[in-house]
Amino acid sequence: MLRHGSRRLFWSHEVIWFADGDYNHTRFPSHSTYFRQHRLNIPSQFILSSEVFHTLHTDLTLDLDQLFGRLSKTCRNEVRRSSKEGIEIKQELQPEATELFLERQKWFNLRKHLGEPISRKQLADYSGHWFLYTAYRSRAWLGHLLLIHDEQRVRQWVLASNLDHEDHAVVSYASRALVWSSMEDARNKGFVTYDFGGVVPEDDPRYGVTRFKSSFGGTFVEEQNSVVIPNPYHRLLYATLKGRG
């Protein structure tokens, strides 16, 4: 479980990722809590809003040959091809690399008409709980992969590619290599679950991303995103203030 808290005047709020088991308010004492991708058994009267979240999980306790065997044939071929093409994957540890990622991700999101990019504040909020990888060939960047994690699960957060690189096939190989390398690394670091970070049905215009994720052989999982306020007076106050906004 991964948690981040904040406070504004008298009101405390937490964002908690990957919680499961029985809900107990003493574990989550904030006035309001946003549970992301949870499988908690929460009393319905405590829930202000909730939505289903679908994703794919891979069991990292399997050996590498088993994990690689679960990849689609195309995916396996492109991962192998990435090595032949001289694509290198590097885990970034320097602040300068993080700044470059933030700039490139902002540009990528604008080009792809995606939502708000990850901010410096979000990275600071979850300091020590994310990994950043970059794919290079001959020192030219091909793609970035950002992952967030708790003690057991590592989850894809952002995958951004170099849309201006002249060789689109190589950029595709690099995207596959980034994900596979991050899976290997997460397994070596002792994580149990690799989470692909959300999937959509075939009739959704974003299904191309889901097809890419599915090629890595994950298992379909249903979780919930929920805003929870146990105290009825706090729920009323929250709803009133949100209504005014």
N, C-alpha and C positions, 0 to 999 in steps of 0.2 A: 504494500500500500504506500502511496506517495501523497503527501499533503502539503498544502501551502495556505497559510492564514494571513488575513489582513484585518484592519480595524479602522472604522470611520466614526469618530465621536464615540457614542456608546455602543455601536453595533459591530459585532465580530462576525466574520465570514470566513469560511474555509472552502477550498477546492481540494477534493480528495479523489485520487485515481485508484481504480482497480480494487475497491473494497468488496469483500464477500462475507458470507456467514450470517449470523443473526445480528439484527440491528439492536444496539444498546446506546441510548442517548449519552450515557456517561463517557463513552468512547469518543463522542463527537459533540462536545459541549458548546460549540459556537451557536450564535443566534440563528444563522442560516448556513447551510452546507450544500455545495454543488457536488454531487457524486458523479464522477465521470467513469463510464464503463464499469458499473458496479453489478454485483449479483447479491445484494443484500435483501433480506426479508424485512422491508420497512412497512410499518402500519400505514394504511392508505390515507388516514386522516392527517398524517404528518407531511404528506407529499403535496407541495404546491404545484409542481408540474413535472412531467416525466415523458421521455420519448425512448423508443426502442433504438438500440445501436447494434448494427450487424458488422461483424469483422471476421477475420480469419486468424486462427492460431496454429502455430507449428510447435510440436513437442521437441524441445531441444535436448531431452534426455536420450534420444535416439543417437546412434553412432552416425558419423559423417556420411558413410556410404548409404545408409538408409535415408538420410535427409536428402542427399543428392539424387537418389533414386526416385524420390517423390516429385522432383521437378519435372515439368513437361519436357518432351524431347527437344522442342525449340529452345526452351530455357537452358537446358543442359548444353546444347550446342553453342549458344551465345556466350555462356559463361566460359566454356573452353576456348571459344574464339577470342574472347577478351584477352586471354593470356597470350595467344599467338600474335595479337595485334599490339602487344607491348603496353597494355593498359595496367596502370598501377593504382592500388587502393591504399590510401593513407588515412589513419586516424589523426585528426587535427587537434593539437594541444595548445597552440599559441593564440593569443588574443587577436593578432593580425589576421589569422585565418578565419576567425569568427566574424570579424568585421567584413571581410570579403564575402563570406557566405551571406550575411545579412543584406549586403548591397545586391548581390546576384539574385537572391531569392525574391527581393522586392521587384527587380526587373523581370524575373521569370513570371511572377504572379500577374504583373501588368500585361505582359504579352499573352498570357493564357487566360486572362479575364477571371482570375481566381480571387479568393477573398483576401482579407488582411494578412500580411506576412507575419511571421514570428518576429517579435520585437526584442530589443536589448533587455527590456524590463522582464519579459517572460523568461529569457535565459538566466537572468539574475535571480528571479524568483525560484527557479529550479536548479540553481547552481549545484554541481556535484551529482546531478541526476539526468544528464544527457551526454550523448556521444555524437560527434560530428565526423563524417568521413567524406573524403574527396577522391574522385577518380581523375587521374592524369594520364596523358600520353605525351611524351617529349615536352614535359613541363607545361603543356596547355591543359587547362581544366576542362573536364567533360561533364561532370555532374557532382552534386552534393547530396548527402543523405544525413538527416538529423533524426536521432532517436531519443526518446525519453524513457526512463526506467525507474522501477522501484527495486526491491531486493530480489524478486523472482522473475519479473516480466520486463522485457524490452519491447518498445512499441515504435513503429515508424511514425514520425511527426511531420517531416518535410522531405520530399524528393524533388530536386530541381535540376534541370539539364541545361547545357550550353546550346541554346537554340540557334546560335550563329556559327557554330562549328561547321566547317565545310563538308565533313563526312558524317552524314546522319546515321549510317549503319554503325559506325564506331561509337557514337553517342548512345545508341540503343544497347550495344554490347556493354558499355560502361554502366548503364543503369542496372542491367542484370548483375554485373559483377559487384556493384555496390551493395545490392541487397544480399547476394550470396555471401560476400565477404563479411558483412555485418552479422549474418546468421552464424557463420563459423566463429567469429570473434565472440558473440554473445554466448555461444555454447562453451567456448574455452574459458570465459569469465565466470561460468557457473550459473547462468540464468536458465530457468526451466521452460519459459514460454516466450516465443517470438510472436508478436502481435502486429499484423499488417495495417492496422489503423483505420479500418472502416471499408465496407464494400456496399455496392448499390445493385439493384436489379437490372436486368438486361435492357429494359425500356428506358432507363435513365441515360441522359446524354453523357454522363461521366463514366459510363460502363467501360470505356477503354482502359481506364486506370484499374478497375476491378479485374478485367481480363489479365492485365499484367500481373497483378498480385496473385491471382488464382494459379498462374503458371508455376508458382513456387510450392504448390501442393498443400496449402493450409487447410484446416478443418473449420467449417462454418460454425460460428458462435454468436449467440444472441445475448446482449447485455443491455443495461439501461443507463441513461443520463437523467438524473433527477435533482430537482431543487427541493430541499427538505428543511422544514421549520417546525420543530416539535411543539413549541408553545403557541396556543391558539391566538393569544393577543398579539404575539409577534407576527404570526401569519397575517392577521388582519392589517396590522400596521404596514407590513411589507407590501401587501397587495394594494393598499391605499396609496402608498408612496409611488409604487410602480405605475399605478393608474394615472397619477398626476403627471408622471414623466412622459 
